[in-house]
Amino acid sequence: MTRSRLALILLLSFSAFAAPRKALIIDGRNNHDWRATTPVLKMILEQDGLFTVDVATAPPGNEALKNFSPRFQGYDVVVLNYNDFGPRNAGDWPEATQLAFLDYVRKGGGVVSYHAADNAFPKWVEFNKVIGLGGWSGRNEKDGPYIRWRDGKVVRDMTPGRGGSHGPRHQFVIDMRNMKHPISKGLPAKWLHDTDELYDRLRGPAENLDLLATALSAPDGSSPLHLS
């Protein structure tokens, strides 16, 4: 399942709450156009009254980034539309901000890694535990296994190789593997995802991970589209 679709399913699962929840979008660096995607994410979250949304934008320069200190506490979910991928965007959050983020998660705060945000912070061990799986940014077998679905069960595959890839954009069928989880409950057993990048070969610690769905990422984009 792509990060974008998973993010929307995760966020819409909050619909059981009566009062609006608070969401914080973090952006400012990305190999994708965060200036275009953040307003869309904000619109999706706010349009049904489920969330009120604030945005924290990291500064472009690494020197200024040393003072980047968004307040995480008080938010129900942090949406990461942020990726420090590549030499132009390289730069870690300051230690105090990293610790504040981890404290927020430990106290039950929600996190959605939106699309290329799973490329971020390859050397930040605790962050990779939070997101479970990531890609690119030099990730390989040293960072953890591939997660495979084989013979009806999850397999941790330590075959050497890069972490993260995707073929041409295409439509693909989502096969739900856990229909009892609150996120996936009520969804069709199979459904067609619109044209998008389908990430594959992600790697990471994959600790405390619930696999909810799978899809076939064909190298040439020719995934079968049979829903029956």
Rosetta silent file (secondary structure, phi, psi, omega in degrees, C-alpha in Angstrom):
SEQUENCE: MTRSRLALILLLSFSAFAAPRKALIIDGRNNHDWRATTPVLKMILEQDGLFTVDVATAPPGNEALKNFSPRFQGYDVVVLNYNDFGPRNAGDWPEATQLAFLDYVRKGGGVVSYHAADNAFPKWVEFNKVIGLGGWSGRNEKDGPYIRWRDGKVVRDMTPGRGGSHGPRHQFVIDMRNMKHPISKGLPAKWLHDTDELYDRLRGPAENLDLLATALSAPDGSSPLHLS
SCORE:     score description
SCORE:     0.000 S_00000001
   1 L     0.000  135.667  179.718    0.000    0.000    0.000 S_00000001
   2 L   -71.774  156.789 -179.273    1.390    3.440   -0.845 S_00000001
   3 H   -61.612  -37.387 -177.778    2.097    5.904    1.926 S_00000001
   4 H   -63.323  -47.137 -178.738   -0.477    8.378    0.581 S_00000001
   5 H   -68.457  -41.066  178.884   -3.375    5.901    0.659 S_00000001
   6 H   -62.795  -38.650  179.469   -2.323    4.442    3.990 S_00000001
   7 H   -60.232  -44.967 -178.443   -2.100    7.928    5.445 S_00000001
   8 H   -65.268  -40.166  178.819   -5.654    8.746    4.432 S_00000001
   9 H   -64.936  -42.881  178.782   -6.982    5.464    5.849 S_00000001
  10 H   -59.857  -44.583 -175.424   -5.113    6.039    9.099 S_00000001
  11 H   -71.859  -38.944  179.838   -6.434    9.543    9.446 S_00000001
  12 H   -69.298  -16.376  178.323  -10.011    8.734    8.558 S_00000001
  13 H   -68.805  -12.006  176.849   -9.992    6.059   11.249 S_00000001
  14 H   -78.414   -0.549 -172.666  -10.306    8.907   13.749 S_00000001
  15 H   -62.491  -15.945 -179.452  -13.885    9.513   12.557 S_00000001
  16 H   -70.777  -17.986 -179.425  -15.306    7.763   15.622 S_00000001
  17 L   -77.768  140.642 -178.027  -14.368   10.765   17.767 S_00000001
  18 L   -77.743  -45.187 -176.116  -17.092   13.365   18.243 S_00000001
  19 L   -89.604  149.782  177.454  -14.900   16.439   18.728 S_00000001
  20 L   -58.886  140.829  176.020  -12.296   17.582   16.174 S_00000001
  21 E   -96.731  161.474 -177.370   -8.822   16.241   16.813 S_00000001
  22 E  -101.915  128.559  178.651   -5.636   18.252   16.450 S_00000001
  23 E  -121.106  143.910  175.460   -3.143   17.428   13.692 S_00000001
  24 E  -120.655  119.573  174.114    0.294   18.879   13.043 S_00000001
  25 E   -95.014  128.646  175.253    1.805   18.694    9.549 S_00000001
  26 E  -109.315  124.699  179.236    5.593   19.022    9.425 S_00000001
  27 E  -140.257 -163.128  177.093    7.105   20.043    6.103 S_00000001
  28 L   119.464  -23.812  177.548    9.840   22.275    4.691 S_00000001
  29 L  -143.946  135.428 -179.091   12.172   19.737    3.088 S_00000001
  30 L  -175.424  152.277  171.417   11.368   17.016    0.611 S_00000001
  31 L   -84.902   -6.194  170.231   12.415   15.572   -2.726 S_00000001
  32 L  -107.731  170.845 -172.926    8.739   15.992   -3.676 S_00000001
  33 L   -81.074   86.070 -178.689    6.826   19.280   -3.829 S_00000001
  34 H   -65.362  -27.672  178.940    5.805   19.750   -0.188 S_00000001
  35 H   -64.304  -29.875  178.667    4.508   23.252   -0.965 S_00000001
  36 H   -86.006  -36.082 -173.239    1.859   21.676   -3.202 S_00000001
  37 H   -82.530  -33.260 -178.761    1.016   18.638   -1.081 S_00000001
  38 H   -58.539  -46.148  177.995    0.712   20.224    2.374 S_00000001
  39 H   -60.548  -33.639  178.673   -2.349   22.367    1.443 S_00000001
  40 H   -69.245  -44.489  176.805   -4.028   19.263   -0.006 S_00000001
  41 H   -59.378  -43.573  179.866   -3.330   17.225    3.138 S_00000001
  42 H   -62.378  -42.301  179.200   -4.659   20.088    5.259 S_00000001
  43 H   -62.719  -45.127 -179.380   -7.820   20.311    3.142 S_00000001
  44 H   -60.356  -43.214 -176.992   -8.456   16.554    3.383 S_00000001
  45 H   -69.040  -34.737 -173.642   -8.069   16.581    7.148 S_00000001
  46 H   -92.514  -17.191 -167.045  -10.256   19.602    7.731 S_00000001
  47 L   -66.643  -27.991  179.672  -13.001   19.161    5.153 S_00000001
  48 L  -103.707   10.365  178.232  -15.221   16.861    7.259 S_00000001
  49 L    74.556   13.642 -179.087  -14.563   18.593   10.553 S_00000001
  50 L   -78.125  -27.727 -174.900  -12.547   15.672   11.917 S_00000001
  51 E  -138.094  151.023  157.473   -9.398   17.718   12.502 S_00000001
  52 E  -105.059  141.792 -168.795   -8.043   21.156   13.082 S_00000001
  53 E  -126.250  131.629  168.618   -4.626   21.418   11.442 S_00000001
  54 E  -113.000  157.983  179.991   -1.469   23.397   12.159 S_00000001
  55 E  -126.684  131.333  173.168    1.655   23.386    9.999 S_00000001
  56 E  -115.181  117.389 -176.177    5.283   23.584   11.164 S_00000001
  57 E  -106.330  120.103  179.441    7.701   24.344    8.311 S_00000001
  58 L   -69.945  145.952  178.734   11.385   23.599    8.812 S_00000001
  59 L   -71.172  154.964 -176.226   13.819   26.289    7.619 S_00000001
  60 L   -73.527  -29.050 -176.064   15.794   25.628    4.424 S_00000001
  61 L   -91.232  142.043 -178.401   19.284   26.194    5.869 S_00000001
  62 H   -65.992  -29.795  177.714   20.989   23.653    8.123 S_00000001
  63 H   -66.900  -44.356  178.235   22.232   26.372   10.453 S_00000001
  64 H   -67.956  -27.681 -179.319   18.687   27.649   10.991 S_00000001
  65 H   -63.073  -22.635  179.691   17.483   24.061   11.390 S_00000001
  66 L   -62.384  -18.853  179.740   19.378   23.930   14.685 S_00000001
  67 L  -106.299   11.437 -179.132   16.586   26.079   16.126 S_00000001
  68 L   -77.260  114.451 -174.023   13.693   24.086   14.650 S_00000001
  69 L  -144.165   68.108  176.623   11.558   23.083   17.628 S_00000001
  70 L   -62.674  149.316  178.265    7.891   22.389   16.816 S_00000001
  71 L   -90.784  115.786 -177.690    5.697   21.611   19.803 S_00000001
  72 L   -87.109  -37.485 -175.519    4.388   18.044   19.482 S_00000001
  73 L   -62.482  142.436 -178.435    2.493   17.712   22.731 S_00000001
  74 L    98.654  -10.542  177.764   -1.206   18.487   22.497 S_00000001
  75 L  -101.290  144.368  177.158   -1.595   16.987   19.029 S_00000001
  76 L   -81.287  -29.341 -179.657   -3.391   13.719   18.349 S_00000001
  77 E  -150.260  140.097  172.280   -1.385   13.029   15.203 S_00000001
  78 E  -109.095  123.122  179.339    1.763   14.349   13.539 S_00000001
  79 E  -101.991  115.251 -178.038    1.774   14.048    9.751 S_00000001
  80 E   -90.032  104.239  170.928    5.320   13.961    8.366 S_00000001
  81 L  -107.697   53.048 -166.149    5.449   15.531    4.912 S_00000001
  82 L  -139.658  135.226  179.146    9.180   15.900    5.431 S_00000001
  83 L  -151.527  120.322  179.928   12.235   14.247    3.929 S_00000001
  84 L   -88.656   29.800 -174.187   15.850   15.256    4.410 S_00000001
  85 L   -65.342  134.961  170.138   16.773   13.233    1.302 S_00000001
  86 L    86.345  161.308 -175.321   19.840   14.198   -0.727 S_00000001
  87 L   -63.747  -30.896 -179.238   22.750   16.611   -0.181 S_00000001
  88 L   -70.619  -28.230 -175.638   20.633   19.740   -0.698 S_00000001
  89 L  -107.914    0.695 -174.041   18.230   18.721    2.049 S_00000001
  90 L   -60.583  140.632  178.507   20.597   16.864    4.378 S_00000001
  91 L   153.481  124.835 -179.483   20.321   17.852    8.014 S_00000001
  92 L   -85.772  155.401  169.417   19.053   16.251   11.201 S_00000001
  93 L   -64.411  151.091  176.148   16.634   17.805   13.630 S_00000001
  94 L   -61.979  155.741 -174.530   18.382   19.152   16.727 S_00000001
  95 H   -56.849  -40.933 -179.216   18.719   16.674   19.582 S_00000001
  96 H   -62.034  -36.382  178.635   16.131   18.435   21.738 S_00000001
  97 H   -71.556  -39.718  175.517   13.569   18.183   18.929 S_00000001
  98 H   -59.462  -45.537 -179.128   14.347   14.508   18.376 S_00000001
  99 H   -65.687  -38.318  178.868   13.849   13.807   22.075 S_00000001
 100 H   -65.812  -38.947  177.615   10.603   15.793   22.145 S_00000001
 101 H   -63.816  -46.414 -179.279    9.274   13.826   19.159 S_00000001
 102 H   -65.851  -36.799  177.083   10.136   10.480   20.769 S_00000001
 103 H   -63.992  -40.266  176.506    8.559   11.575   24.063 S_00000001
 104 H   -59.658  -44.131 -179.429    5.380   12.488   22.155 S_00000001
 105 H   -66.620  -44.676 -178.858    5.279    9.017   20.566 S_00000001
 106 H   -60.660  -28.997 -179.935    5.966    7.221   23.861 S_00000001
 107 L   -87.912    9.365  173.786    3.025    9.048   25.423 S_00000001
 108 L   101.873    7.515  178.846    0.690    7.742   22.730 S_00000001
 109 L   -67.678  142.443  179.495    0.945   10.381   20.007 S_00000001
 110 E   -87.312  149.313  178.670    0.075    9.250   16.498 S_00000001
 111 E  -135.383  132.430  171.360    2.431    9.552   13.525 S_00000001
 112 E  -117.891  121.219  176.368    1.708    9.274    9.801 S_00000001
 113 E   -91.687  103.311 -172.681    4.712    8.996    7.495 S_00000001
 114 L   -88.706  115.704  174.827    3.369   10.499    4.268 S_00000001
 115 H    49.587 -114.734 -170.983    4.941    9.166    1.067 S_00000001
 116 H   -69.382   -3.141  176.728    8.617   10.229    0.844 S_00000001
 117 H   -63.468  -19.663  178.034    8.793   10.911    4.590 S_00000001
 118 H   -77.980   -1.333  173.474    9.827    7.289    4.992 S_00000001
 119 H   -84.790  -16.445 -168.341   13.078    8.233    3.253 S_00000001
 120 L   -73.353  158.321  167.861   14.070   10.587    6.080 S_00000001
 121 L    47.577   58.590 -177.018   16.635   10.179    8.860 S_00000001
 122 L   -63.590  -24.740 -176.766   18.283    6.876    7.863 S_00000001
 123 L   -97.197   -3.820 -179.925   20.740    7.046   10.771 S_00000001
 124 L   -87.085   99.553 -171.421   18.206    7.975   13.468 S_00000001
 125 H   -58.768  -47.041 -176.115   17.602    4.554   15.024 S_00000001
 126 H   -67.198  -35.935  177.265   14.552    5.486   17.095 S_00000001
 127 H   -62.089  -42.385  179.775   12.848    7.242   14.175 S_00000001
 128 H   -67.337  -27.307  172.655   13.191    4.119   12.056 S_00000001
 129 H   -69.524  -35.733  179.358   11.590    2.116   14.861 S_00000001
 130 H   -65.910  -46.184 -176.391    8.671    4.556   14.825 S_00000001
 131 H   -84.288  -16.483  175.383    8.040    4.274   11.074 S_00000001
 132 L    83.802  -57.177  179.528    8.829    0.539   10.929 S_00000001
 133 L  -135.327  144.218  176.877   10.031    0.482    7.315 S_00000001
 134 E  -142.363  179.170 -178.344   11.808    3.062    5.193 S_00000001
 135 L  -146.984  166.180  175.728   13.544    3.411    1.874 S_00000001
 136 L    59.537 -161.847  177.092   16.355    5.053   -0.064 S_00000001
 137 L    54.705   34.170  176.793   18.953    7.263    1.704 S_00000001
 138 L    82.668    8.078 -179.673   21.477    4.400    1.710 S_00000001
 139 L   -69.126  140.591  174.662   19.195    1.863    3.406 S_00000001
 140 L  -155.700 -156.201 -174.587   20.038   -1.801    2.851 S_00000001
 141 H   -61.450  -21.467  177.907   20.226   -5.052    4.856 S_00000001
 142 H   -65.455  -21.328 -175.521   22.063   -3.281    7.690 S_00000001
 143 H   -92.396   -8.736  178.888   18.819   -1.419    8.413 S_00000001
 144 L   134.093 -177.024 -174.198   16.592   -4.469    8.756 S_00000001
 145 L   -83.245  164.406  157.029   14.585   -6.984    6.739 S_00000001
 146 E   -76.143  150.169  173.962   12.227   -6.767    3.832 S_00000001
 147 E  -107.566  118.470 -177.979    8.707   -7.681    4.939 S_00000001
 148 E  -113.817  154.186  171.708    7.110  -10.291    2.668 S_00000001
 149 E  -111.158  108.256 -175.882    3.679  -11.922    2.578 S_00000001
 150 E  -134.432  128.145  177.043    4.213  -15.585    1.748 S_00000001
 151 L    54.068   40.071  174.293    1.827  -18.525    2.164 S_00000001
 152 L    78.152   16.796  179.037   -0.553  -16.474    4.239 S_00000001
 153 E  -149.025  162.790 -179.832    1.930  -15.133    6.765 S_00000001
 154 E   -80.584  133.133  179.021    4.492  -12.383    7.308 S_00000001
 155 E  -123.122  131.292  174.919    8.101  -13.307    6.523 S_00000001
 156 E   -91.974  111.467 -171.575   11.142  -11.249    7.549 S_00000001
 157 E  -104.228  111.830 -178.733   13.496  -11.490    4.563 S_00000001
 158 L   -96.320   21.388  174.771   17.142  -10.609    5.245 S_00000001
 159 L   -55.713  131.528  178.142   18.272  -11.069    1.628 S_00000001
 160 L   -59.765  146.538  177.725   20.960   -8.437    0.903 S_00000001
 161 L   157.586  168.536 -177.977   19.830   -5.530   -1.248 S_00000001
 162 L   -65.076  158.974  173.589   18.814   -1.911   -1.425 S_00000001
 163 L  -108.299  114.524  175.063   15.991   -0.484    0.602 S_00000001
 164 L   102.149  123.606  171.584   13.314    1.273   -1.442 S_00000001
 165 E  -165.692  169.302  170.379   12.268    1.361   -5.077 S_00000001
 166 L  -159.319  148.155  177.059    9.210    1.787   -7.268 S_00000001
 167 L   -87.109 -163.907  176.849    8.341    1.122  -10.878 S_00000001
 168 L   -60.336  152.944  176.406    6.322    3.313  -13.258 S_00000001
 169 L   -63.832  137.024 -178.399    3.122    4.806  -11.879 S_00000001
 170 E  -162.366  167.179  170.986    0.200    2.470  -12.450 S_00000001
 171 E   -78.119  150.988  178.274   -3.057    1.198  -10.989 S_00000001
 172 E  -153.505  153.921 -178.437   -2.807   -1.749   -8.637 S_00000001
 173 E   -89.604  130.634  173.658   -5.045   -4.005   -6.581 S_00000001
 174 E   -93.153  124.905  174.629   -4.886   -3.803   -2.785 S_00000001
 175 E  -103.960  114.605  179.127   -5.389   -7.156   -1.025 S_00000001
 176 E   -75.122  131.969 -177.858   -6.462   -6.709    2.585 S_00000001
 177 L  -111.143  -13.128  177.945   -4.724   -9.198    4.880 S_00000001
 178 L  -140.153  102.427 -176.296   -6.146   -8.097    8.243 S_00000001
 179 L   -93.735   -1.172 -177.552   -9.826   -7.145    8.224 S_00000001
 180 L   -97.564  -13.992 -179.655  -10.176   -6.983   12.013 S_00000001
 181 L   -68.817  144.322 -179.832   -7.840   -4.042   12.641 S_00000001
 182 L   -56.095  -31.325 -179.886   -9.631   -0.702   13.315 S_00000001
 183 L   -70.407  -38.514 -173.030   -7.898    0.868   10.313 S_00000001
 184 L   -99.912  -11.469 -177.405   -8.976   -1.810    7.845 S_00000001
 185 L   -59.294  128.645  178.833  -12.305   -2.881    9.331 S_00000001
 186 L    93.874  -10.219  177.531  -15.135   -2.338    6.844 S_00000001
 187 L   -79.280  155.535  174.396  -12.935   -2.029    3.767 S_00000001
 188 L   -63.200  152.981  178.521  -13.425   -4.380    0.781 S_00000001
 189 L   -64.198  -31.987  174.203  -11.229   -7.461    0.752 S_00000001
 190 E  -135.153  141.532  174.708   -9.831   -6.248   -2.587 S_00000001
 191 E  -153.574  154.591 -173.418   -9.949   -2.752   -4.058 S_00000001
 192 E   -93.582  121.768  176.233   -8.372   -0.875   -6.927 S_00000001
 193 E   -87.354  138.153  179.475   -5.892    1.880   -6.154 S_00000001
 194 E   -69.450  171.738 -177.191   -5.684    4.691   -8.675 S_00000001
 195 E   -55.177  125.432 -177.022   -2.490    5.452  -10.623 S_00000001
 196 E  -165.873  170.583  168.955    0.340    6.124   -8.199 S_00000001
 197 L   -76.436  131.883  176.487    3.863    5.162   -7.194 S_00000001
 198 L  -109.542  103.129 -179.757    3.838    1.820   -5.409 S_00000001
 199 L   -64.310  142.987  175.717    6.802    1.650   -3.052 S_00000001
 200 E  -142.530  169.714  177.444    8.482   -1.734   -2.743 S_00000001
 201 L    55.924   33.771  174.420   11.530   -3.321   -1.105 S_00000001
 202 L   -71.209  150.447 -178.511   11.299   -1.079    1.971 S_00000001
 203 E  -133.871  153.562  176.508   13.551   -2.068    4.878 S_00000001
 204 L   170.387 -177.353 -179.000   13.649   -1.270    8.559 S_00000001
 205 L   -59.923  -35.204  177.822   13.403   -2.629   12.098 S_00000001
 206 L    52.433   41.422  178.535    9.759   -3.645   11.463 S_00000001
 207 L   -89.739  144.576  178.758    9.156   -4.032   15.199 S_00000001
 208 L    50.826   44.569 -174.021    5.589   -4.212   16.557 S_00000001
 209 L  -102.273  131.343  172.678    4.351   -4.108   12.977 S_00000001
 210 L  -107.020  114.046  176.767    0.832   -5.065   11.875 S_00000001
 211 L   -81.874  120.482 -175.707    0.661   -5.864    8.163 S_00000001
 212 L  -102.428  -30.704 -173.614   -2.778   -4.797    6.946 S_00000001
 213 E  -156.915  158.944  175.996   -2.573   -5.065    3.146 S_00000001
 214 E  -134.806  163.482  173.178   -0.349   -6.036    0.240 S_00000001
 215 L  -152.492  153.635  179.625   -0.060   -5.205   -3.459 S_00000001
 216 L   -89.510  120.358  177.304    2.061   -6.510   -6.318 S_00000001
 217 L  -100.425   96.519 -179.738    4.695   -4.055   -7.497 S_00000001
 218 L   -81.200  136.563 -177.625    5.599   -5.222  -10.994 S_00000001
 219 L   -56.258  -32.789 -178.149    8.892   -3.788  -12.349 S_00000001
 220 L   -97.634    7.450 -179.957    7.218   -2.734  -15.609 S_00000001
 221 L    78.158   12.960 -174.054    4.052   -1.450  -13.942 S_00000001
 222 L   -99.569   45.179  179.173    1.956   -4.290  -15.333 S_00000001
 223 L   -62.498  140.950  177.525    0.289   -5.428  -12.094 S_00000001
 224 L   -65.516  143.013 -175.536   -2.820   -7.545  -12.668 S_00000001
 225 L  -113.501   37.275 -177.912   -6.059   -5.620  -12.138 S_00000001
 226 L   -94.214  121.621 -179.003   -8.412   -8.481  -11.327 S_00000001
 227 L   -92.974  -10.257 -178.438  -10.651   -7.817   -8.333 S_00000001
 228 L   -81.722    0.000    0.000  -12.390  -11.215   -8.421 S_00000001
